[in-house]
């Protein structure tokens, strides 16, 4: 079981890192408009925060702190979904590119939510 958990965590961390790179790449090709600047600033902050919080979780000094970093990562993932929908629905970005990244962040969110639920149900 331990080996599976470490592979799961590593895979999630790697997916979040690659996701961050993909978000940065997408934003580099968006129109040079004030509205886009504001949305992409928030999008990059929330998207990169997911993986950063998972890295912080690994350095936690307690299970409670570990769980808290996972909860923050989940909140950032949910916020990222919001910014992507705003970009797409305002027609500021290619909808196919956004939909692909939206699908990935939904999967990451589901993985994080599952982890948070498991952590909340464990007795320490």
C-alpha positions in Angstrom: 0.0 0.0 0.0 2.8 2.4 0.9 4.3 2.0 -2.6 1.0 2.8 -4.3 0.5 5.9 -2.1 4.0 7.2 -3.0 3.4 6.6 -6.7 0.0 8.4 -6.4 1.5 11.4 -4.7 4.4 11.5 -7.1 2.1 11.3 -10.1 -0.2 14.0 -8.7 2.8 16.3 -8.0 4.1 15.7 -11.6 0.7 16.3 -13.1 0.4 19.6 -11.2 3.9 20.6 -12.3 3.1 19.8 -16.0 -0.3 21.5 -15.6 1.4 24.7 -14.4 3.7 24.7 -17.4 0.8 24.2 -19.7 -1.1 27.1 -18.1 1.9 29.4 -18.5 2.3 28.4 -22.1 -1.4 29.1 -22.8 -1.3 32.5 -21.2 1.7 33.6 -23.3 -0.5 33.4 -26.4 -3.5 35.3 -25.1 -4.5 38.8 -26.4 -2.7 41.8 -24.9 -5.8 43.3 -23.2 -6.2 44.6 -19.7 -9.0 42.1 -18.9 -6.8 39.2 -20.0 -3.9 40.5 -17.9 -6.0 40.5 -14.7 -7.6 37.1 -15.4 -4.3 35.4 -16.4 -2.5 36.9 -13.4 -5.1 35.2 -11.1 -5.1 32.0 -13.2 -1.3 31.6 -13.0 -1.3 32.3 -9.3 -4.0 29.7 -8.6 -2.7 27.1 -11.0 0.9 27.2 -9.8 -0.3 27.3 -6.2 -1.7 23.7 -6.5 1.7 22.1 -7.0 3.5 24.4 -4.6 1.1 23.5 -1.8 1.7 19.8 -2.5 5.5 20.4 -2.2 4.9 22.2 1.1 2.7 19.3 2.3 5.7 17.0 2.0 7.7 19.2 4.4 4.8 19.3 6.9 5.7 18.8 10.6 2.3 17.2 11.4 -0.6 15.3 9.8 -2.9 18.3 10.5 -0.5 20.6 8.6 -0.2 18.1 5.8 -4.0 17.9 5.5 -4.2 21.7 5.5 -1.8 22.0 2.6 -3.9 19.5 0.6 -7.0 21.5 1.4 -5.4 24.7 0.2 -4.3 22.9 -3.0 -7.9 21.8 -3.6 -9.2 25.4 -3.1 -6.6 26.6 -5.6 -7.7 24.0 -8.1 -11.3 25.1 -7.7 -10.3 28.7 -8.2 -8.4 27.7 -11.3 -11.5 26.1 -12.8 -13.3 29.4 -12.3 -10.7 31.5 -14.1 -10.6 29.0 -17.0 -14.4 29.2 -17.4 -14.2 33.0 -17.3 -11.6 33.0 -20.0 -13.5 30.6 -22.2 -17.0 32.2 -21.7 -15.7 35.7 -22.3 -14.2 34.3 -25.5 -10.7 35.5 -24.6 -9.0 32.2 -25.2 -9.3 29.3 -27.6 -12.1 27.2 -26.2 -10.5 23.8 -27.2 -7.3 24.7 -25.4 -9.2 25.9 -22.3 -11.4 22.8 -22.3 -8.4 20.5 -22.4 -6.9 22.3 -19.4 -10.2 22.4 -17.7 -10.5 18.6 -18.0 -7.1 18.2 -16.5 -7.8 20.5 -13.6 -11.1 18.7 -12.9 -9.2 15.4 -12.7 -6.6 17.0 -10.4 -9.4 18.5 -8.3 -11.0 15.0 -8.0 -7.7 13.5 -6.9 -7.1 16.2 -4.3 -10.7 15.9 -3.0 -10.3 12.2 -2.6 -7.0 12.7 -0.7 -8.6 15.3 1.5 -11.5 13.1 2.3 -9.2 10.2 3.2 -7.1 12.4 5.4 -10.2 13.7 7.2 -11.5 10.2 7.8 -8.2 8.9 9.3 -7.9 8.8 13.0 -4.5 9.9 14.3 
